[in-house]
Amino acid sequence: MSHRVHVHLGERSYDIHIVTGEVDGLGVFARSCRPKSRRAFIVCDEHVKVIGDVVATTLQKSDFETRVVHIPSGEPTKSLTHASALYDQLAAWPADRQTLVVAVGGGVTGDLAGFVAATYNRGLPLFMVPTTLLSMVDSSVGGKVGINHPRGKNLIGAFHQPVGVWIDTVMLEGLPDREYLSGLAEVVKYGVILDATFFDYLESHADALLYRKPEPLGQVISRSCRLKADVVEQDEREETGLRMALNYGHTFAHAFEAIGGYGSWLHGEAVSVGMICASRLAELRGLVSSEFTERQRRLLAGFGLPVLSREEWSIDELIASMYRDKKTQAGRLRFVLPTRMGEVKMFDDVDEQLVRHVLQELAA
């Protein structure tokens, strides 16, 4: 099985290669992306050290000198402290302007390594090797990199496109169930916001995806990457509003993560509940029916994802966190809400009382 998705961005264009069990191809692909680079600085999640070693070996076969740095797992790692430690490592090597930064791990690794690549020496080339489903279908594609601030998720960041993305579904075999299921939340999101037929496919192949069957899994990853690439190509830096569609459920989700301290919920789990909240908000505005929300609820619950809050958070604190969200403008809450399956729109006139009502339902 092999798929290729090309992201058309002019001089920043790149390919996403989706394969199953083609380890040696990674180094060859990386070399084709950066023919002049001689060094590869590998930032690897400590939970996937074995994969990091394999990546280093295949890069060495393609004439890269490598250095591997391991970072702790978990959202707290996306911090200025850990970014500074990576800067120190790059300076001590020392890295040059052609040094390839290789992110091996999930979304946290990609965001942190990508932010360091974007900011060290005014920009180093970035190569993504996502090892979780969530990072394969979402964070490794599109160029958003960043770190967290105590007052909000991803408040410090940049747009920095990778030079290539290598996705090998074999890397998912050892992924814990909770991490794998978390990635399915973002997959479901693509169906709701962009592709009703894709949502149908997810419903009809739910069991096969739960068992990580290679063929449907490859199809789902490829389609998710293509859908995200289509949006990024039209609105790379969120200037037209089109890319905002990718934030469906995220205004709620980021508040859950921020108030929870970036650790109690995985990102996909927060997005799952956030999508139900956003759909309920759309219901209250008369945009969609209750069955529309229920259809999402059934699929997400079938994937073992939460659809209700399991925490007792202050609604005032959640609302305050939403006002700090990057999508907020001029002190007004903005939400991506569905209008029908496969279509969402941005609304900046949502009554705060409706948001409170949805959050109260969530805690009931």
ChimeraX attribute file (.defattr): number of C-alpha atoms within 10 A of each C-alpha:
attribute: neighborCount
match mode: 1-to-1
recipient: residues
	/A:1	12
	/A:2	15
	/A:3	15
	/A:4	15
	/A:5	17
	/A:6	15
	/A:7	23
	/A:8	15
	/A:9	14
	/A:10	8
	/A:11	6
	/A:12	12
	/A:13	14
	/A:14	19
	/A:15	18
	/A:16	24
	/A:17	19
	/A:18	23
	/A:19	21
	/A:20	16
	/A:21	14
	/A:22	14
	/A:23	18
	/A:24	15
	/A:25	16
	/A:26	23
	/A:27	21
	/A:28	16
	/A:29	18
	/A:30	24
	/A:31	17
	/A:32	13
	/A:33	19
	/A:34	17
	/A:35	13
	/A:36	11
	/A:37	18
	/A:38	17
	/A:39	20
	/A:40	25
	/A:41	26
	/A:42	23
	/A:43	23
	/A:44	28
	/A:45	24
	/A:46	17
	/A:47	14
	/A:48	18
	/A:49	17
	/A:50	11
	/A:51	19
	/A:52	23
	/A:53	14
	/A:54	14
	/A:55	22
	/A:56	23
	/A:57	18
	/A:58	18
	/A:59	23
	/A:60	16
	/A:61	12
	/A:62	20
	/A:63	17
	/A:64	21
	/A:65	16
	/A:66	20
	/A:67	16
	/A:68	17
	/A:69	15
	/A:70	17
	/A:71	22
	/A:72	15
	/A:73	17
	/A:74	15
	/A:75	22
	/A:76	17
	/A:77	20
	/A:78	28
	/A:79	17
	/A:80	16
	/A:81	11
	/A:82	18
	/A:83	21
	/A:84	13
	/A:85	13
	/A:86	22
	/A:87	17
	/A:88	12
	/A:89	14
	/A:90	20
	/A:91	13
	/A:92	9
	/A:93	10
	/A:94	10
	/A:95	19
	/A:96	15
	/A:97	12
	/A:98	16
	/A:99	24
	/A:100	26
	/A:101	26
	/A:102	32
	/A:103	29
	/A:104	29
	/A:105	29
	/A:106	25
	/A:107	25
	/A:108	25
	/A:109	33
	/A:110	32
	/A:111	26
	/A:112	27
	/A:113	31
	/A:114	34
	/A:115	26
	/A:116	29
	/A:117	29
	/A:118	24
	/A:119	15
	/A:120	18
	/A:121	14
	/A:122	9
	/A:123	16
	/A:124	22
	/A:125	22
	/A:126	28
	/A:127	28
	/A:128	29
	/A:129	28
	/A:130	29
	/A:131	29
	/A:132	25
	/A:133	27
	/A:134	24
	/A:135	23
	/A:136	29
	/A:137	25
	/A:138	22
	/A:139	22
	/A:140	32
	/A:141	26
	/A:142	23
	/A:143	23
	/A:144	21
	/A:145	26
	/A:146	27
	/A:147	26
	/A:148	21
	/A:149	15
	/A:150	13
	/A:151	15
	/A:152	21
	/A:153	23
	/A:154	20
	/A:155	15
	/A:156	15
	/A:157	18
	/A:158	19
	/A:159	16
	/A:160	22
	/A:161	24
	/A:162	27
	/A:163	20
	/A:164	26
	/A:165	26
	/A:166	25
	/A:167	32
	/A:168	21
	/A:169	25
	/A:170	15
	/A:171	19
	/A:172	18
	/A:173	12
	/A:174	11
	/A:175	16
	/A:176	10
	/A:177	12
	/A:178	13
	/A:179	18
	/A:180	21
	/A:181	24
	/A:182	26
	/A:183	24
	/A:184	27
	/A:185	26
	/A:186	27
	/A:187	24
	/A:188	23
	/A:189	23
	/A:190	25
	/A:191	23
	/A:192	25
	/A:193	24
	/A:194	22
	/A:195	19
	/A:196	16
	/A:197	13
	/A:198	19
	/A:199	23
	/A:200	13
	/A:201	14
	/A:202	20
	/A:203	18
	/A:204	11
	/A:205	15
	/A:206	18
	/A:207	13
	/A:208	14
	/A:209	21
	/A:210	16
	/A:211	9
	/A:212	16
	/A:213	13
	/A:214	16
	/A:215	14
	/A:216	16
	/A:217	18
	/A:218	22
	/A:219	15
	/A:220	21
	/A:221	22
	/A:222	22
	/A:223	20
	/A:224	25
	/A:225	26
	/A:226	19
	/A:227	19
	/A:228	21
	/A:229	22
	/A:230	18
	/A:231	19
	/A:232	21
	/A:233	16
	/A:234	16
	/A:235	16
	/A:236	19
	/A:237	18
	/A:238	14
	/A:239	10
	/A:240	10
	/A:241	12
	/A:242	17
	/A:243	19
	/A:244	20
	/A:245	24
	/A:246	20
	/A:247	21
	/A:248	27
	/A:249	25
	/A:250	28
	/A:251	28
	/A:252	27
	/A:253	27
	/A:254	24
	/A:255	26
	/A:256	27
	/A:257	24
	/A:258	21
	/A:259	19
	/A:260	15
	/A:261	16
	/A:262	22
	/A:263	13
	/A:264	15
	/A:265	19
	/A:266	18
	/A:267	23
	/A:268	24
	/A:269	26
	/A:270	26
	/A:271	30
	/A:272	29
	/A:273	25
	/A:274	25
	/A:275	31
	/A:276	24
	/A:277	26
	/A:278	24
	/A:279	29
	/A:280	27
	/A:281	26
	/A:282	25
	/A:283	19
	/A:284	16
	/A:285	13
	/A:286	11
	/A:287	15
	/A:288	19
	/A:289	15
	/A:290	13
	/A:291	10
	/A:292	19
	/A:293	20
	/A:294	14
	/A:295	12
	/A:296	23
	/A:297	21
	/A:298	14
	/A:299	18
	/A:300	25
	/A:301	13
	/A:302	14
	/A:303	19
	/A:304	17
	/A:305	23
	/A:306	22
	/A:307	21
	/A:308	18
	/A:309	16
	/A:310	10
	/A:311	12
	/A:312	10
	/A:313	14
	/A:314	13
	/A:315	15
	/A:316	10
	/A:317	14
	/A:318	22
	/A:319	19
	/A:320	14
	/A:321	21
	/A:322	25
	/A:323	19
	/A:324	18
	/A:325	22
	/A:326	14
	/A:327	18
	/A:328	15
	/A:329	12
	/A:330	7
	/A:331	8
	/A:332	16
	/A:333	22
	/A:334	20
	/A:335	27
	/A:336	25
	/A:337	27
	/A:338	27
	/A:339	19
	/A:340	16
	/A:341	18
	/A:342	17
	/A:343	16
	/A:344	21
	/A:345	16
	/A:346	17
	/A:347	13
	/A:348	14
	/A:349	10
	/A:350	15
	/A:351	13
	/A:352	11
	/A:353	9
	/A:354	15
	/A:355	20
	/A:356	16
	/A:357	14
	/A:358	18
	/A:359	21
	/A:360	12
	/A:361	13
	/A:362	17
	/A:363	14
	/A:364	9
